Amino acid sequence: MNSELYLSDLESKPESLTALADALTAEDPFAKLPESPARVLFLGMGSSRYAAGVAALRLRAAGVDAYADYASATATYPSSKDTLIIPISATGGSRETLDASDRYARGPAFVAALTNVPGSPLAERADLVIPMHAGKERGGVACRTFQHTLALLLALETKLTGADRDVPALIKKSAEATADLLDRRDEWLPLTMELLDGPHGVYTIAPAERLSSAEQSALMVREGPRRAADACETGDWAHVDVYLTKTLDYRALLFPGSRYDAQAMDWVRERGSTVIAVGAEVKDAATAVRYAHDDDPDVALLTETLVAELVAAYWWNSQ
């Protein structure tokens, strides 16, 4: 892992996203999927599972029986001919994901692997390989691959549900949003770093529909600068994390959009905690980090983790 190369990986996100949009325009990577599977099962670890959790929730909301599981789980859905298995691994070599895929590699379920390395061991276990088109992450941290995984899972959702969504256009909007955050980082990043730089770590809060943003953001703070960080769903926050605001110097990134934002901010206000809002103005937040197209929830899903990723990169570089 290398902090300078990690920052370079982040800075190349807009170009990488544009290339992904062009690839999806040129060819449908999901064209050979079985039609109308009765069930979709995502398998992955870490960032891959974070993205899969949101994808499964969105599919269920559209009426598709979908579930995201830890690849390390010993008990999950059995293999059946009407089940679509989507193992996800950027490297294609995650031990747990390979072990989970082995349970399905001989059928009758159809296995479509999502990976950034088409010739990887995971690809060898699959009936179909969907390349992430994220390029090599020289910093050793899954950042572009996480963003591309989310984008491709939105394309999969469109395929399975028949939704009227132009995914390549959405990805290009997200590239513009990402570029805007990068280009204007001198305006928002120093204050964000200062406000989050407390003695008790960083906390991240997001609605269930974008929980991956909180999970990935916390992971970046742990993985790069090796600081304490944890993620929480906004509604659940009042049941599991609110207690920390009473005893800690609590500092959080809030990704707005939950009907329970105000409930969380009531406690923040009462306890004098520090919250930075990402993508929208929030009453009593210490500041808000805005960016192009941040009023589009799907753009937010693909873009907003860059705030924590850049904080992590600069903290890491300063060590």
Residue, then its C-alpha position, 0 to 999 in steps of 0.5 A: m500500500n502506498s499513500e501517494l499512489y492511492l491519491s493518484d488513484l483517486e485523482s484518476k477517478p473521472e477519467s476511469l468513470t468516463a472510460l467505464a461509461d464508454a465501455l457500457t455504451a459499446e457493449d452490454p456486459f450482462a447480455k448473456l445473463p439468464e432471463s428473469p432469475a428467481r433469485v439473485l445472490f451477491l457474495g463478497m467481502g469488504s467494499s464488495r459486500y458494501a456495494a452488494g448490500v445496496a444493490a440487493l436492497r434496490l433490487r428487492a424494492a423493485g420486486v426482485d428476490a435479492y440478497a447480499d451475503y458475506a462470502s465467508a458465511t458457511a450457510t446461505y442459499p443453496s444452488s439452484k437452476d433459477t438462482l443467479i450468483i454474483p461473486i464480487s472481488a476486485t482482485g479476483g483472488s479474495r480467499e473467502t469469495l473463491d471458497a464461496s464460489d466453489r459451492y456454485a461453480r459446478g451448477p446448476a446456478f449461473v455464476a456471473a463474476l464481477t472482477n477487475v482482473p478477467g483472468s483471475p481465479l474468480a473468473e475461472r469459476a464463473d459462467l460469465v465475467i463482468p470486467m470492472h474496467a477500473g484499471k490498476e489501483r497502484g495504491g493498493v486500496a479499493c477505491r476506483t473498483f468500489q465506485h465501478t462496482l456500484a456503477l455496474l450493479l446499477a447497470l445490472e439492476t436496470k437489466l433485471t428490472g427493465a428500468d428506464r435509466d441511462v446508466p452511461a449518462l449517469i456514470k458521466k454525471s458522476a465523473e463530473a461530480t467527482a471531478d468537481l470535488l477534486d478540482r475544488r478540494d482546496e476550498w473544502l478539504p482543509l476545513t473538513m480535515e480539521l473538523l474530523d481530526g478529533p481524539h476519538g476517531v471518525y464516524t460516518i452516517a448514511p441512509a440504508e439506501r446508501l449505507s455503502s457510502a458510510e461503510q466505505s468511508a469508514l473503511m478508508v479512514r481505517e485502511g489508509p491512515r489507520r485511524a479509528a472509524d465506524a459506520c452507522e445507518t441513519g435511523d439505526w444511529a438513534h439506537v446504537d451510536v447516539y450513546l457515544t455523543k455523550t462521552l466522546d468528542y464525537r465527529a461525523l460525516l453525515f450523508p443526508g437523505s434519510r427521513y431520520d436526519a433531523q432525529a440524529m441532528d437533534w441529538v448532535r445539537e443537544r450534545g454539541s457534537t461535530v457533523i459535516a454534511v456531504g451533498a446537502e445543507v443540514k441545519d446545525a451541521a458544522t459545514a456542508v461539502r457540496y458538489a455538482h449534481d449532488d441533488d441526484p441520489d444515484v450520483a451521490l451514491l457513486t460520488e460521495t465517498l470521495v470526501a472521506e477518501l481524500v481526507a484519508a489520503y491527506w492524513w495518510n500522506s502526512q504521517 
